[in-house]
């Protein structure tokens, strides 16, 4: 793994592993705040259906949510992702 891949929010992964519980909690709080800012800033977010149900996405609304390979998505996953949409577009295999 190269040095760039080892960096995470300005920390080396090995440094993150060495943080105390309080330091790690603070690190995760900063990470969550960073994610929320990124999600608010950009009009198009590409994510998995699992992340669509995360805390970071909870307040975000989109004009359109596109679910690729929709035939593979479980119903509850599709429901969670669809909560963020004004319009839902399903794209799936037509076998």
N, CA, C and O atoms as a Tinker XYZ file with bonds, in Angstrom:
   380  protein
     1  N      0.855000   -1.163000    0.000000    73     2
     2  CA     0.000000    0.000000    0.000000    64     1     3
     3  C      0.910000    1.238000    0.000000    63     2     4     5
     4  O      1.795000    1.352000    0.847000    81     3
     5  N      0.694000    2.175000   -0.955000    73     3     6
     6  CA     1.541000    3.363000   -1.026000    64     5     7
     7  C      1.177000    4.369000    0.064000    63     6     8     9
     8  O      0.159000    4.224000    0.741000    81     7
     9  N      2.025000    5.397000    0.228000    73     7    10
    10  CA     1.848000    6.373000    1.304000    64     9    11
    11  C      0.522000    7.118000    1.187000    63    10    12    13
    12  O     -0.141000    7.349000    2.198000    81    11
    13  N      0.121000    7.499000   -0.034000    73    11    14
    14  CA    -1.141000    8.211000   -0.219000    64    13    15
    15  C     -2.329000    7.371000    0.247000    63    14    16    17
    16  O     -3.264000    7.892000    0.855000    81    15
    17  N     -2.288000    6.083000   -0.037000    73    15    18
    18  CA    -3.373000    5.202000    0.366000    64    17    19
    19  C     -3.416000    5.048000    1.887000    63    18    20    21
    20  O     -4.471000    4.761000    2.453000    81    19
    21  N     -2.275000    5.238000    2.545000    73    19    22
    22  CA    -2.213000    5.075000    3.992000    64    21    23
    23  C     -2.719000    6.298000    4.735000    63    22    24    25
    24  O     -2.911000    6.242000    5.950000    81    23
    25  N     -2.941000    7.402000    4.033000    73    23    26
    26  CA    -3.411000    8.623000    4.677000    64    25    27
    27  C     -4.935000    8.616000    4.780000    63    26    28    29
    28  O     -5.634000    8.199000    3.857000    81    27
    29  N     -5.428000    9.082000    5.913000    73    27    30
    30  CA    -6.867000    9.157000    6.138000    64    29    31
    31  C     -7.131000   10.424000    6.924000    63    30    32    33
    32  O     -6.824000   10.492000    8.114000    81    31
    33  N     -7.700000   11.436000    6.271000    73    31    34
    34  CA    -7.993000   12.715000    6.923000    64    33    35
    35  C     -6.764000   13.296000    7.612000    63    34    36    37
    36  O     -6.855000   13.813000    8.725000    81    35
    37  N     -5.620000   13.209000    6.950000    73    35    38
    38  CA    -4.398000   13.792000    7.499000    64    37    39
    39  C     -3.673000   12.904000    8.498000    63    38    40    41
    40  O     -2.654000   13.319000    9.051000    81    39
    41  N     -4.159000   11.717000    8.743000    73    39    42
    42  CA    -3.525000   10.784000    9.668000    64    41    43
    43  C     -3.057000    9.566000    8.915000    63    42    44    45
    44  O     -3.729000    9.103000    7.993000    81    43
    45  N     -1.930000    9.050000    9.293000    73    43    46
    46  CA    -1.483000    7.761000    8.799000    64    45    47
    47  C     -2.330000    6.707000    9.509000    63    46    48    49
    48  O     -2.607000    6.843000   10.701000    81    47
    49  N     -2.733000    5.690000    8.817000    73    47    50
    50  CA    -3.581000    4.646000    9.399000    64    49    51
    51  C     -2.941000    4.062000   10.656000    63    50    52    53
    52  O     -3.636000    3.764000   11.628000    81    51
    53  N     -1.629000    3.899000   10.637000    73    51    54
    54  CA    -0.941000    3.368000   11.819000    64    53    55
    55  C     -1.062000    4.338000   12.991000    63    54    56    57
    56  O     -1.172000    3.904000   14.138000    81    55
    57  N     -1.042000    5.661000   12.717000    73    55    58
    58  CA    -1.228000    6.640000   13.777000    64    57    59
    59  C     -2.643000    6.551000   14.359000    63    58    60    61
    60  O     -2.832000    6.657000   15.570000    81    59
    61  N     -3.624000    6.358000   13.491000    73    59    62
    62  CA    -5.015000    6.252000   13.948000    64    61    63
    63  C     -5.156000    5.055000   14.882000    63    62    64    65
    64  O     -5.868000    5.129000   15.884000    81    63
    65  N     -4.492000    3.971000   14.564000    73    63    66
    66  CA    -4.564000    2.776000   15.407000    64    65    67
    67  C     -3.992000    3.023000   16.800000    63    66    68    69
    68  O     -4.359000    2.334000   17.751000    81    67
    69  N     -3.097000    4.000000   16.925000    73    67    70
    70  CA    -2.434000    4.275000   18.200000    64    69    71
    71  C     -3.179000    5.298000   19.062000    63    70    72    73
    72  O     -2.751000    5.575000   20.182000    81    71
    73  N     -4.282000    5.864000   18.565000    73    71    74
    74  CA    -5.014000    6.874000   19.315000    64    73    75
    75  C     -5.684000    6.273000   20.549000    63    74    76    77
    76  O     -6.093000    5.112000   20.547000    81    75
    77  N     -5.789000    7.078000   21.596000    73    75    78
    78  CA    -6.540000    6.650000   22.780000    64    77    79
    79  C     -8.031000    6.649000   22.430000    63    78    80    81
    80  O     -8.414000    7.130000   21.364000    81    79
    81  N     -8.857000    6.122000   23.302000    73    79    82
    82  CA   -10.303000    6.098000   23.038000    64    81    83
    83  C    -10.850000    7.504000   22.853000    63    82    84    85
    84  O    -11.640000    7.746000   21.940000    81    83
    85  N    -10.439000    8.436000   23.711000    73    83    86
    86  CA   -10.916000    9.816000   23.593000    64    85    87
    87  C    -10.434000   10.467000   22.307000    63    86    88    89
    88  O    -11.197000   11.157000   21.631000    81    87
    89  N     -9.168000   10.248000   21.969000    73    87    90
    90  CA    -8.630000   10.802000   20.726000    64    89    91
    91  C     -9.348000   10.201000   19.520000    63    90    92    93
    92  O     -9.637000   10.904000   18.552000    81    91
    93  N     -9.637000    8.895000   19.579000    73    91    94
    94  CA   -10.326000    8.241000   18.462000    64    93    95
    95  C    -11.744000    8.774000   18.327000    63    94    96    97
    96  O    -12.217000    8.996000   17.213000    81    95
    97  N    -12.434000    8.983000   19.459000    73    95    98
    98  CA   -13.777000    9.563000   19.423000    64    97    99
    99  C    -13.758000   10.933000   18.756000    63    98   100   101
   100  O    -14.624000   11.239000   17.936000    81    99
   101  N    -12.770000   11.761000   19.107000    73    99   102
   102  CA   -12.625000   13.087000   18.516000    64   101   103
   103  C    -12.317000   12.976000   17.022000    63   102   104   105
   104  O    -12.862000   13.726000   16.213000    81   103
   105  N    -11.446000   12.042000   16.665000    73   103   106
   106  CA   -11.124000   11.792000   15.258000    64   105   107
   107  C    -12.386000   11.433000   14.469000    63   106   108   109
   108  O    -12.615000   11.958000   13.379000    81   107
   109  N    -13.199000   10.535000   15.026000    73   107   110
   110  CA   -14.418000   10.110000   14.343000    64   109   111
   111  C    -15.431000   11.249000   14.253000    63   110   112   113
   112  O    -16.158000   11.352000   13.265000    81   111
   113  N    -15.485000   12.094000   15.265000    73   111   114
   114  CA   -16.376000   13.252000   15.228000    64   113   115
   115  C    -15.964000   14.190000   14.091000    63   114   116   117
   116  O    -16.813000   14.677000   13.344000    81   115
   117  N    -14.659000   14.440000   13.963000    73   115   118
   118  CA   -14.166000   15.285000   12.870000    64   117   119
   119  C    -14.440000   14.641000   11.511000    63   118   120   121
   120  O    -14.790000   15.329000   10.551000    81   119
   121  N    -14.281000   13.323000   11.436000    73   119   122
   122  CA   -14.560000   12.603000   10.188000    64   121   123
   123  C    -16.030000   12.742000    9.801000    63   122   124   125
   124  O    -16.348000   12.994000    8.638000    81   123
   125  N    -16.924000   12.577000   10.773000    73   123   126
   126  CA   -18.358000   12.712000   10.509000    64   125   127
   127  C    -18.715000   14.121000   10.044000    63   126   128   129
   128  O    -19.512000   14.291000    9.122000    81   127
   129  N    -18.122000   15.131000   10.685000    73   127   130
   130  CA   -18.378000   16.518000   10.291000    64   129   131
   131  C    -17.872000   16.780000    8.869000    63   130   132   133
   132  O    -18.532000   17.462000    8.085000    81   131
   133  N    -16.707000   16.238000    8.548000    73   131   134
   134  CA   -16.139000   16.384000    7.207000    64   133   135
   135  C    -17.066000   15.752000    6.169000    63   134   136   137
   136  O    -17.343000   16.357000    5.134000    81   135
   137  N    -17.544000   14.541000    6.442000    73   135   138
   138  CA   -18.454000   13.860000    5.517000    64   137   139
   139  C    -19.727000   14.671000    5.297000    63   138   140   141
   140  O    -20.190000   14.802000    4.163000    81   139
   141  N    -20.294000   15.215000    6.366000    73   139   142
   142  CA   -21.514000   16.018000    6.236000    64   141   143
   143  C    -21.274000   17.239000    5.352000    63   142   144   145
   144  O    -22.120000   17.582000    4.526000    81   143
   145  N    -20.135000   17.891000    5.518000    73   143   146
   146  CA   -19.819000   19.067000    4.707000    64   145   147
   147  C    -19.668000   18.689000    3.237000    63   146   148   149
   148  O    -20.156000   19.404000    2.361000    81   147
   149  N    -19.003000   17.582000    2.961000    73   147   150
   150  CA   -18.831000   17.128000    1.574000    64   149   151
   151  C    -20.185000   16.798000    0.963000    63   150   152   153
   152  O    -20.459000   17.183000   -0.173000    81   151
   153  N    -21.028000   16.095000    1.696000    73   151   154
   154  CA   -22.341000   15.699000    1.192000    64   153   155
   155  C    -23.219000   16.919000    0.927000    63   154   156   157
   156  O    -23.980000   16.937000   -0.041000    81   155
   157  N    -23.117000   17.944000    1.786000    73   155   158
   158  CA   -23.894000   19.176000    1.569000    64   157   159
   159  C    -23.406000   19.947000    0.358000    63   158   160   161
   160  O    -24.201000   20.563000   -0.352000    81   159
   161  N    -22.106000   19.917000    0.119000    73   159   162
   162  CA   -21.475000   20.762000   -0.893000    64   161   163
   163  C    -21.725000   20.293000   -2.327000    63   162   164   165
   164  O    -21.907000   21.119000   -3.221000    81   163
   165  N    -21.736000   19.003000   -2.553000    73   163   166
   166  CA   -21.793000   18.481000   -3.910000    64   165   167
   167  C    -23.204000   18.060000   -4.304000    63   166   168   169
   168  O    -23.907000   17.429000   -3.515000    81   167
   169  N    -23.624000   18.408000   -5.528000    73   167   170
   170  CA   -24.981000   18.077000   -5.973000    64   169   171
   171  C    -25.158000   16.609000   -6.360000    63   170   172   173
   172  O    -26.282000   16.109000   -6.414000    81   171
   173  N    -24.056000   15.925000   -6.627000    73   171   174
   174  CA   -24.133000   14.521000   -7.058000    64   173   175
   175  C    -23.253000   13.685000   -6.138000    63   174   176   177
   176  O    -22.055000   13.941000   -6.015000    81   175
   177  N    -23.838000   12.703000   -5.502000    73   175   178
   178  CA   -23.114000   11.810000   -4.605000    64   177   179
   179  C    -23.293000   10.388000   -5.123000    63   178   180   181
   180  O    -24.415000    9.952000   -5.378000    81   179
   181  N    -22.186000    9.670000   -5.277000    73   179   182
   182  CA   -22.236000    8.272000   -5.688000    64   181   183
   183  C    -21.875000    7.441000   -4.469000    63   182   184   185
   184  O    -20.815000    7.618000   -3.869000    81   183
   185  N    -22.770000    6.535000   -4.113000    73   183   186
   186  CA   -22.565000    5.746000   -2.902000    64   185   187
   187  C    -23.247000    4.386000   -3.038000    63   186   188   189
   188  O    -23.984000    4.134000   -3.991000    81   187
   189  N    -22.991000    3.539000   -2.085000    73   187   190
   190  CA   -23.694000    2.263000   -2.027000    64   189   191
   191  C    -25.029000    2.480000   -1.318000    63   190   192   193
   192  O    -25.215000    3.500000   -0.654000    81   191
   193  N    -25.948000    1.544000   -1.452000    73   191   194
   194  CA   -27.224000    1.684000   -0.750000    64   193   195
   195  C    -27.019000    1.622000    0.759000    63   194   196   197
   196  O    -27.792000    2.216000    1.511000    81   195
   197  N    -26.000000    0.918000    1.206000    73   195   198
   198  CA   -25.714000    0.849000    2.634000    64   197   199
   199  C    -25.340000    2.203000    3.209000    63   198   200   201
   200  O    -25.815000    2.570000    4.284000    81   199
   201  N    -24.506000    2.943000    2.520000    73   199   202
   202  CA   -24.097000    4.275000    2.970000    64   201   203
   203  C    -25.251000    5.259000    2.833000    63   202   204   205
   204  O    -25.302000    6.242000    3.572000    81   203
   205  N    -26.163000    5.024000    1.922000    73   203   206
   206  CA   -27.320000    5.915000    1.748000    64   205   207
   207  C    -28.144000    6.003000    3.030000    63   206   208   209
   208  O    -28.853000    6.988000    3.236000    81   207
   209  N    -28.063000    5.010000    3.878000    73   207   210
   210  CA   -28.802000    5.017000    5.131000    64   209   211
   211  C    -27.983000    5.484000    6.321000    63   210   212   213
   212  O    -28.425000    5.360000    7.463000    81   211
   213  N    -26.785000    6.025000    6.067000    73   211   214
   214  CA   -25.902000    6.438000    7.160000    64   213   215
   215  C    -26.317000    7.773000    7.766000    63   214   216   217
   216  O    -27.138000    8.495000    7.201000    81   215
   217  N    -25.736000    8.095000    8.932000    73   215   218
   218  CA   -25.991000    9.370000    9.609000    64   217   219
   219  C    -25.663000   10.542000    8.692000    63   218   220   221
   220  O    -26.392000   11.533000    8.652000    81   219
   221  N    -24.572000   10.422000    7.966000    73   219   222
   222  CA   -24.116000   11.520000    7.110000    64   221   223
   223  C    -25.145000   11.869000    6.038000    63   222   224   225
   224  O    -25.241000   13.027000    5.631000    81   223
   225  N    -25.903000   10.900000    5.584000    73   223   226
   226  CA   -26.881000   11.122000    4.518000    64   225   227
   227  C    -28.276000   11.450000    5.047000    63   226   228   229
   228  O    -29.161000   11.801000    4.268000    81   227
   229  N    -28.480000   11.342000    6.333000    73   227   230
   230  CA   -29.818000   11.449000    6.918000    64   229   231
   231  C    -30.553000   12.740000    6.563000    63   230   232   233
   232  O    -31.768000   12.716000    6.372000    81   231
   233  N    -29.850000   13.855000    6.471000    73   231   234
   234  CA   -30.506000   15.145000    6.231000    64   233   235
   235  C    -30.498000   15.560000    4.769000    63   234   236   237
   236  O    -31.048000   16.612000    4.439000    81   235
   237  N    -29.909000   14.792000    3.896000    73   235   238
   238  CA   -29.725000   15.193000    2.510000    64   237   239
   239  C    -30.893000   14.769000    1.640000    63   238   240   241
   240  O    -31.402000   13.657000    1.783000    81   239
   241  N    -31.325000   15.644000    0.739000    73   239   242
   242  CA   -32.361000   15.340000   -0.245000    64   241   243
   243  C    -31.761000   15.513000   -1.633000    63   242   244   245
   244  O    -30.910000   16.378000   -1.840000    81   243
   245  N    -32.196000   14.701000   -2.575000    73   243   246
   246  CA   -31.723000   14.765000   -3.950000    64   245   247
   247  C    -32.920000   14.839000   -4.886000    63   246   248   249
   248  O    -33.988000   14.303000   -4.586000    81   247
   249  N    -32.737000   15.508000   -6.025000    73   247   250
   250  CA   -33.798000   15.535000   -7.033000    64   249   251
   251  C    -34.038000   14.135000   -7.557000    63   250   252   253
   252  O    -35.176000   13.747000   -7.821000    81   251
   253  N    -32.961000   13.378000   -7.707000    73   251   254
   254  CA   -33.077000   12.056000   -8.320000    64   253   255
   255  C    -32.123000   11.084000   -7.634000    63   254   256   257
   256  O    -30.961000   11.417000   -7.401000    81   255
   257  N    -32.598000    9.902000   -7.312000    73   255   258
   258  CA   -31.758000    8.814000   -6.820000    64   257   259
   259  C    -31.817000    7.712000   -7.862000    63   258   260   261
   260  O    -32.891000    7.223000   -8.213000    81   259
   261  N    -30.654000    7.332000   -8.346000    73   259   262
   262  CA   -30.561000    6.276000   -9.361000    64   261   263
   263  C    -29.998000    5.036000   -8.684000    63   262   264   265
   264  O    -28.916000    5.074000   -8.099000    81   263
   265  N    -30.732000    3.949000   -8.765000    73   263   266
   266  CA   -30.287000    2.693000   -8.180000    64   265   267
   267  C    -29.879000    1.768000   -9.308000    63   266   268   269
   268  O    -30.717000    1.193000  -10.003000    81   267
   269  N    -28.576000    1.637000   -9.475000    73   267   270
   270  CA   -28.030000    0.754000  -10.500000    64   269   271
   271  C    -28.134000   -0.687000  -10.006000    63   270   272   273
   272  O    -28.053000   -0.953000   -8.807000    81   271
   273  N    -28.311000   -1.593000  -10.933000    73   271   274
   274  CA   -28.499000   -3.005000  -10.603000    64   273   275
   275  C    -29.627000   -3.161000   -9.586000    63   274   276   277
   276  O    -29.502000   -3.885000   -8.599000    81   275
   277  N    -30.713000   -2.474000   -9.850000    73   275   278
   278  CA   -31.839000   -2.421000   -8.921000    64   277   279
   279  C    -32.423000   -3.804000   -8.625000    63   278   280   281
   280  O    -33.006000   -4.013000   -7.561000    81   279
   281  N    -32.274000   -4.729000   -9.539000    73   279   282
   282  CA   -32.819000   -6.071000   -9.291000    64   281   283
   283  C    -32.029000   -6.794000   -8.201000    63   282   284   285
   284  O    -32.502000   -7.794000   -7.662000    81   283
   285  N    -30.842000   -6.308000   -7.871000    73   283   286
   286  CA   -30.008000   -6.943000   -6.850000    64   285   287
   287  C    -30.194000   -6.306000   -5.471000    63   286   288   289
   288  O    -29.707000   -6.842000   -4.475000    81   287
   289  N    -30.889000   -5.175000   -5.403000    73   287   290
   290  CA   -31.052000   -4.455000   -4.144000    64   289   291
   291  C    -32.198000   -5.078000   -3.339000    63   290   292   293
   292  O    -33.268000   -5.364000   -3.875000    81   291
   293  N    -31.954000   -5.277000   -2.063000    73   291   294
   294  CA   -33.021000   -5.780000   -1.188000    64   293   295
   295  C    -34.045000   -4.665000   -0.986000    63   294   296   297
   296  O    -33.706000   -3.484000   -1.058000    81   295
   297  N    -35.288000   -5.041000   -0.736000    73   295   298
   298  CA   -36.368000   -4.052000   -0.612000    64   297   299
   299  C    -36.084000   -3.009000    0.464000    63   298   300   301
   300  O    -36.304000   -1.819000    0.238000    81   299
   301  N    -35.605000   -3.431000    1.618000    73   299   302
   302  CA   -35.355000   -2.470000    2.692000    64   301   303
   303  C    -34.223000   -1.508000    2.328000    63   302   304   305
   304  O    -34.242000   -0.350000    2.745000    81   303
   305  N    -33.226000   -1.978000    1.547000    73   303   306
   306  CA   -32.151000   -1.093000    1.102000    64   305   307
   307  C    -32.693000   -0.039000    0.137000    63   306   308   309
   308  O    -32.331000    1.134000    0.222000    81   307
   309  N    -33.546000   -0.458000   -0.761000    73   307   310
   310  CA   -34.145000    0.476000   -1.718000    64   309   311
   311  C    -35.016000    1.492000   -0.994000    63   310   312   313
   312  O    -35.031000    2.668000   -1.355000    81   311
   313  N    -35.728000    1.053000    0.009000    73   311   314
   314  CA   -36.586000    1.958000    0.776000    64   313   315
   315  C    -35.754000    3.030000    1.471000    63   314   316   317
   316  O    -36.102000    4.209000    1.430000    81   315
   317  N    -34.662000    2.629000    2.107000    73   315   318
   318  CA   -33.798000    3.580000    2.816000    64   317   319
   319  C    -33.244000    4.619000    1.846000    63   318   320   321
   320  O    -33.294000    5.816000    2.129000    81   319
   321  N    -32.725000    4.180000    0.720000    73   319   322
   322  CA   -32.158000    5.107000   -0.262000    64   321   323
   323  C    -33.232000    6.016000   -0.854000    63   322   324   325
   324  O    -32.970000    7.186000   -1.132000    81   323
   325  N    -34.435000    5.486000   -1.046000    73   323   326
   326  CA   -35.504000    6.278000   -1.677000    64   325   327
   327  C    -36.009000    7.407000   -0.777000    63   326   328   329
   328  O    -36.660000    8.329000   -1.268000    81   327
   329  N    -35.731000    7.359000    0.504000    73   327   330
   330  CA   -36.145000    8.427000    1.413000    64   329   331
   331  C    -35.475000    9.754000    1.104000    63   330   332   333
   332  O    -35.952000   10.804000    1.533000    81   331
   333  N    -34.370000    9.719000    0.361000    73   331   334
   334  CA   -33.611000   10.926000    0.035000    64   333   335
   335  C    -34.004000   11.501000   -1.322000    63   334   336   337
   336  O    -33.388000   12.467000   -1.773000    81   335
   337  N    -35.003000   10.942000   -1.978000    73   335   338
   338  CA   -35.266000   11.277000   -3.373000    64   337   339
   339  C    -36.591000   11.963000   -3.605000    63   338   340   341
   340  O    -37.592000   11.666000   -2.954000    81   339
   341  N    -36.578000   12.897000   -4.555000    73   339   342
   342  CA   -37.817000   13.430000   -5.098000    64   341   343
   343  C    -38.295000   12.508000   -6.223000    63   342   344   345
   344  O    -39.495000   12.346000   -6.445000    81   343
   345  N    -37.327000   11.908000   -6.930000    73   343   346
   346  CA   -37.633000   10.984000   -8.026000    64   345   347
   347  C    -36.671000    9.798000   -7.926000    63   346   348   349
   348  O    -35.492000    9.977000   -7.623000    81   347
   349  N    -37.169000    8.605000   -8.178000    73   347   350
   350  CA   -36.347000    7.396000   -8.128000    64   349   351
   351  C    -36.258000    6.800000   -9.527000    63   350   352   353
   352  O    -37.264000    6.653000  -10.221000    81   351
   353  N    -35.031000    6.457000   -9.929000    73   351   354
   354  CA   -34.814000    5.816000  -11.219000    64   353   355
   355  C    -34.167000    4.465000  -10.924000    63   354   356   357
   356  O    -33.113000    4.409000  -10.290000    81   355
   357  N    -34.783000    3.386000  -11.375000    73   355   358
   358  CA   -34.241000    2.043000  -11.179000    64   357   359
   359  C    -33.618000    1.564000  -12.473000    63   358   360   361
   360  O    -34.243000    1.608000  -13.533000    81   359
   361  N    -32.379000    1.104000  -12.377000    73   359   362
   362  CA   -31.668000    0.586000  -13.529000    64   361   363
   363  C    -31.286000   -0.847000  -13.171000    63   362   364   365
   364  O    -30.599000   -1.080000  -12.177000    81   363
   365  N    -31.730000   -1.805000  -13.979000    73   363   366
   366  CA   -31.429000   -3.203000  -13.630000    64   365   367
   367  C    -31.249000   -4.041000  -14.868000    63   366   368   369
   368  O    -31.507000   -3.601000  -15.989000    81   367
   369  N    -30.801000   -5.259000  -14.642000    73   367   370
   370  CA   -30.654000   -6.209000  -15.741000    64   369   371
   371  C    -32.025000   -6.577000  -16.272000    63   370   372   373
   372  O    -32.968000   -6.777000  -15.506000    81   371
   373  N    -32.127000   -6.662000  -17.553000    73   371   374
   374  CA   -33.385000   -7.032000  -18.193000    64   373   375
   375  C    -33.295000   -8.463000  -18.713000    63   374   376   377
   376  O    -33.538000   -8.701000  -19.896000    81   375
   377  N    -32.955000   -9.410000  -17.858000    73   375   378
   378  CA   -32.790000  -10.817000  -18.272000    64   377   379
   379  C    -34.122000  -11.488000  -18.402000    63   378   380
   380  O    -34.187000  -12.669000  -18.741000    81   379
